[in-house]
Amino acid sequence: MLEAWILPVAMMLAVAVLLLAPLVEAGGTSIRCGSFFCPFKKRDVSVEFVEQGALGLGKAVDVHSCSAFQDPRKVACSKRCLKLLASTDSFASAGTVIR
């Protein structure tokens, strides 16, 4: 038999997650930078991603700059690395927040 306290505690945790999730999502923007092998350009690149969210739990929403281009601030590609990043999430944990 379940202890009497388990259900109320589980319900309080669920409510806390539901209340805090929007705060994490709307936490602001930052720039996260790092380097990786770009499978689309077939070379190592240094990239700055615009990240939306807070507490390191945000998600990349745009590419701020990329060393694969002559002018890194003029990213002239379809930014498929954003989808790659979302599916692997490896860059987000290894990147560095710079602002």
N, CA, C and O of each residue as an XYZ file, in Angstrom:
396
protein
N       0.829     -1.182      0.000
C       0.000      0.000      0.000
C       0.877      1.249      0.000
O       1.897      1.313      0.686
N       0.455      2.242     -0.788
C       1.202      3.488     -0.858
C       1.086      4.274      0.433
O       0.046      4.289      1.092
N       2.164      4.912      0.763
C       2.127      5.783      1.930
C       1.170      6.944      1.657
O       1.010      7.346      0.504
N       0.550      7.472      2.664
C      -0.444      8.530      2.511
C       0.163      9.831      1.994
O      -0.556     10.639      1.406
N       1.440     10.059      2.190
C       2.061     11.319      1.802
C       2.517     11.344      0.346
O       2.775     12.425     -0.184
N       2.626     10.208     -0.312
C       3.194     10.149     -1.656
C       2.319     10.901     -2.675
O       2.843     11.688     -3.463
N       1.041     10.677     -2.672
C       0.160     11.326     -3.649
C       0.150     12.846     -3.500
O       0.285     13.537     -4.510
N       0.000     13.404     -2.303
C       0.041     14.877     -2.198
C       1.384     15.478     -2.626
O       1.412     16.538     -3.253
N       2.477     14.824     -2.301
C       3.792     15.336     -2.693
C       3.948     15.270     -4.207
O       4.464     16.209     -4.814
N       3.515     14.191     -4.817
C       3.592     14.056     -6.271
C       2.743     15.131     -6.946
O       3.158     15.702     -7.955
N       1.583     15.405     -6.411
C       0.719     16.441     -6.982
C       1.357     17.826     -6.836
O       1.269     18.640     -7.755
N       1.993     18.105     -5.701
C       2.651     19.393     -5.502
C       3.826     19.556     -6.467
O       4.040     20.647     -6.996
N       4.577     18.501     -6.697
C       5.683     18.561     -7.652
C       5.171     18.807     -9.067
O       5.761     19.594     -9.807
N       4.095     18.150     -9.447
C       3.525     18.341    -10.781
C       3.060     19.788    -10.972
O       3.289     20.381    -12.026
N       2.416     20.347     -9.967
C       1.959     21.735    -10.043
C       3.153     22.678    -10.133
O       3.122     23.644    -10.897
N       4.200     22.411     -9.364
C       5.395     23.257     -9.400
C       6.030     23.237    -10.793
O       6.441     24.285    -11.292
N       6.115     22.082    -11.419
C       6.680     21.979    -12.767
C       5.816     22.750    -13.756
O       6.344     23.466    -14.606
N       4.527     22.619    -13.659
C       3.632     23.334    -14.568
C       3.725     24.845    -14.396
O       3.602     25.585    -15.372
N       3.936     25.306    -13.186
C       4.045     26.737    -12.941
C       5.410     27.305    -13.332
O       5.502     28.458    -13.754
N       6.465     26.507    -13.197
C       7.812     26.995    -13.479
C       8.211     26.869    -14.947
O       9.091     27.600    -15.401
N       7.594     25.969    -15.695
C       7.962     25.755    -17.098
C       7.856     27.039    -17.937
O       8.778     27.325    -18.701
N       6.788     27.812    -17.830
C       6.723     29.053    -18.619
C       7.800     30.066    -18.235
O       8.252     30.833    -19.085
N       8.210     30.079    -16.983
C       9.256     31.004    -16.561
C      10.596     30.654    -17.196
O      11.359     31.543    -17.573
N      10.879     29.380    -17.313
C      12.126     28.937    -17.937
C      12.093     29.275    -19.417
O      13.100     29.721    -19.967
N      10.971     29.075    -20.066
C      10.849     29.342    -21.500
C      10.976     30.830    -21.799
O      11.565     31.205    -22.813
N      10.437     31.677    -20.938
C      10.427     33.118    -21.193
C      11.569     33.838    -20.490
O      11.485     35.043    -20.253
N      12.614     33.131    -20.160
C      13.692     33.685    -19.350
C      14.609     34.666    -20.034
O      15.509     35.193    -19.380
N      14.437     34.940    -21.300
C      15.295     35.887    -21.992
C      16.154     35.205    -23.035
O      16.010     34.012    -23.304
N      17.046     35.978    -23.611
C      17.919     35.439    -24.647
C      19.368     35.560    -24.208
O      19.728     36.425    -23.410
N      20.177     34.681    -24.744
C      21.615     34.719    -24.514
C      22.298     34.181    -25.761
O      21.657     33.610    -26.643
N      23.592     34.371    -25.816
C      24.384     33.847    -26.918
C      25.230     32.709    -26.361
O      25.938     32.873    -25.367
N      25.148     31.561    -27.011
C      25.939     30.394    -26.603
C      26.888     30.082    -27.746
O      26.478     29.988    -28.903
N      28.161     29.922    -27.408
C      29.142     29.689    -28.463
C      29.841     28.349    -28.265
O      29.874     27.791    -27.168
N      30.389     27.864    -29.349
C      31.119     26.610    -29.309
C      31.590     26.228    -30.692
O      31.350     26.943    -31.665
N      32.262     25.095    -30.770
C      32.789     24.609    -32.044
C      32.352     23.167    -32.251
O      32.225     22.398    -31.298
N      32.125     22.816    -33.505
C      31.757     21.450    -33.846
C      31.990     21.230    -35.336
O      32.243     22.180    -36.077
N      31.905     19.984    -35.768
C      32.024     19.661    -37.185
C      30.665     19.847    -37.831
O      29.688     19.219    -37.424
N      30.599     20.713    -38.840
C      29.338     20.952    -39.545
C      29.211     19.923    -40.664
O      30.015     19.922    -41.596
N      28.214     19.051    -40.584
C      28.049     18.043    -41.633
C      27.556     18.630    -42.952
O      27.623     17.966    -43.986
N      27.066     19.855    -42.929
C      26.540     20.489    -44.138
C      27.644     21.204    -44.917
O      27.678     21.149    -46.147
N      28.549     21.878    -44.191
C      29.686     22.549    -44.825
C      30.909     21.638    -44.893
O      31.896     21.952    -45.558
N      30.828     20.507    -44.196
C      31.897     19.508    -44.153
C      33.220     20.100    -43.670
O      34.271     19.906    -44.280
N      33.136     20.835    -42.543
C      34.323     21.418    -41.924
C      34.034     21.778    -40.482
O      32.878     21.856    -40.067
N      35.095     21.998    -39.722
C      34.936     22.458    -38.348
C      34.536     23.931    -38.367
O      35.080     24.719    -39.141
N      33.587     24.296    -37.518
C      33.107     25.674    -37.459
C      33.016     26.136    -36.008
O      32.861     25.332    -35.089
N      33.114     27.435    -35.830
C      32.832     28.076    -34.546
C      31.536     28.846    -34.739
O      31.405     29.642    -35.669
N      30.586     28.600    -33.856
C      29.245     29.147    -34.035
C      28.781     29.829    -32.758
O      29.100     29.398    -31.650
N      28.026     30.896    -32.935
C      27.321     31.543    -31.831
C      25.829     31.391    -32.102
O      25.314     31.881    -33.107
N      25.137     30.699    -31.183
C      23.696     30.502    -31.292
C      22.977     31.472    -30.378
O      23.432     31.733    -29.264
N      21.855     32.011    -30.841
C      20.956     32.779    -29.990
C      20.083     31.761    -29.276
O      19.422     30.939    -29.910
N      20.088     31.824    -27.944
C      19.342     30.858    -27.140
C      18.216     31.569    -26.400
O      18.430     32.616    -25.788
N      17.020     30.999    -26.459
C      15.860     31.547    -25.757
C      15.578     30.656    -24.555
O      15.474     29.437    -24.693
N      15.455     31.255    -23.385
C      15.183     30.489    -22.177
C      16.099     30.939    -21.061
O      16.848     31.905    -21.204
N      16.032     30.230    -19.951
C      16.810     30.623    -18.782
C      17.447     29.417    -18.123
O      17.117     28.267    -18.414
N      18.349     29.713    -17.245
C      18.990     28.707    -16.400
C      19.709     27.624    -17.182
O      19.829     26.495    -16.707
N      20.187     27.948    -18.372
C      20.867     26.950    -19.182
C      19.940     25.907    -19.762
O      20.395     24.902    -20.309
N      18.644     26.135    -19.648
C      17.660     25.179    -20.142
C      16.995     25.662    -21.422
O      16.025     25.060    -21.884
N      17.506     26.740    -21.994
C      16.908     27.299    -23.198
C      17.198     26.459    -24.425
O      17.882     25.438    -24.357
N      16.664     26.910    -25.547
C      16.919     26.205    -26.792
C      17.404     27.198    -27.839
O      17.022     28.368    -27.826
N      18.244     26.720    -28.739
C      18.781     27.566    -29.792
C      17.672     27.912    -30.769
O      16.962     27.034    -31.260
N      17.530     29.213    -31.049
C      16.470     29.664    -31.946
C      17.006     30.337    -33.204
O      16.256     30.545    -34.158
N      18.300     30.683    -33.220
C      18.878     31.327    -34.398
C      20.390     31.173    -34.350
O      20.963     30.848    -33.310
N      21.029     31.412    -35.495
C      22.486     31.406    -35.577
C      22.939     32.857    -35.637
O      22.604     33.578    -36.576
N      23.687     33.276    -34.653
C      24.175     34.656    -34.576
C      25.372     34.847    -35.488
O      25.451     35.850    -36.198
N      26.306     33.902    -35.484
C      27.460     33.964    -36.369
C      28.021     32.561    -36.584
O      27.815     31.658    -35.773
N      28.738     32.403    -37.704
C      29.311     31.106    -38.047
C      30.589     31.321    -38.846
O      30.613     32.097    -39.802
N      31.646     30.631    -38.447
C      32.949     30.808    -39.100
C      33.020     30.174    -40.484
O      34.043     30.304    -41.157
N      31.981     29.504    -40.925
C      31.974     28.892    -42.255
C      31.828     29.935    -43.362
O      32.011     29.623    -44.538
N      31.500     31.164    -42.989
C      31.258     32.215    -43.980
C      32.330     33.287    -43.895
O      32.930     33.504    -42.842
N      32.561     33.951    -45.011
C      33.590     34.993    -45.065
C      33.305     36.074    -44.027
O      34.210     36.491    -43.304
N      32.070     36.523    -43.949
C      31.636     37.426    -42.877
C      30.785     36.578    -41.928
O      29.630     36.285    -42.237
N      31.333     36.183    -40.785
C      30.620     35.268    -39.885
C      29.244     35.760    -39.434
O      28.383     34.950    -39.091
N      29.029     37.070    -39.429
C      27.726     37.605    -39.007
C      26.663     37.495    -40.092
O      25.473     37.623    -39.806
N      27.078     37.257    -41.339
C      26.125     37.091    -42.444
C      25.987     35.605    -42.748
O      26.611     35.079    -43.670
N      25.163     34.950    -41.960
C      24.959     33.507    -42.102
C      24.031     33.281    -43.287
O      22.839     33.581    -43.222
N      24.591     32.749    -44.369
C      23.853     32.603    -45.628
C      23.565     31.133    -45.922
O      23.953     30.606    -46.964
N      22.888     30.495    -44.999
C      22.507     29.098    -45.219
C      21.118     28.895    -44.613
O      20.522     29.829    -44.076
N      20.623     27.691    -44.704
C      19.282     27.415    -44.179
C      19.280     27.143    -42.671
O      18.228     26.873    -42.092
N      20.446     27.213    -42.040
C      20.589     27.042    -40.586
C      20.054     25.691    -40.111
O      19.396     25.591    -39.076
N      20.355     24.661    -40.893
C      19.908     23.314    -40.531
C      20.569     22.806    -39.250
O      20.099     21.841    -38.649
N      21.651     23.449    -38.835
C      22.318     23.045    -37.599
C      21.401     23.241    -36.388
O      21.569     22.569    -35.370
N      20.433     24.157    -36.492
C      19.479     24.340    -35.395
C      18.659     23.078    -35.166
O      18.424     22.684    -34.024
N      18.223     22.441    -36.257
C      17.466     21.195    -36.124
C      18.360     20.074    -35.628
O      17.943     19.248    -34.817
N      19.597     20.049    -36.122
C      20.559     19.052    -35.675
C      20.829     19.220    -34.188
O      20.879     18.239    -33.446
N      21.000     20.447    -33.761
C      21.242     20.749    -32.356
C      20.064     20.319    -31.486
O      20.255     19.752    -30.410
N      18.849     20.591    -31.953
C      17.657     20.226    -31.182
C      17.530     18.715    -31.039
O      17.043     18.230    -30.018
N      17.961     17.969    -32.045
C      17.817     16.515    -31.979
C      18.902     15.856    -31.145
O      18.671     14.793    -30.569
N      20.096     16.471    -31.064
C      21.180     15.852    -30.307
C      21.369     16.466    -28.938
O      21.698     15.763    -27.982
N      21.164     17.781    -28.828
C      21.322     18.539    -27.583
C      22.739     18.450    -27.028
O      22.962     18.799    -25.869
N      23.702     17.991    -27.828
C      25.063     17.872    -27.317
C      25.765     19.222    -27.263
O      26.554     19.474    -26.352
N      25.488     20.088    -28.225
C      26.141     21.393    -28.251
C      25.690     22.242    -27.069
O      26.496     22.952    -26.467
N      24.404     22.170    -26.736
C      23.878     23.005    -25.659
C      24.551     22.712    -24.336
O      24.764     23.621    -23.534
N      24.888     21.451    -24.093
C      25.522     21.129    -22.821
C      27.003     21.454    -22.819
O      27.596     21.640    -21.756
N      27.620     21.527    -24.018
C      29.048     21.776    -24.090
C      29.382     23.234    -24.375
O      30.523     23.652    -24.184
N      28.411     24.006    -24.825
C      28.669     25.387    -25.226
C      28.902     26.303    -24.036
O      28.713     25.910    -22.885
N      29.312     27.519    -24.326
C      29.583     28.509    -23.303
C      28.682     29.705    -23.508
O      28.590     30.229    -24.618
N      28.024     30.139    -22.470
C      27.175     31.323    -22.563
C      28.070     32.541    -22.467
O      28.852     32.669    -21.525
N      27.962     33.439    -23.437
C      28.805     34.636    -23.413
C      28.027     35.908    -23.142
O      28.619     36.954    -22.877
N      26.700     35.828    -23.205
C      25.909     37.022    -22.830
C      24.480     36.635    -22.692
O      23.638     37.479    -22.383
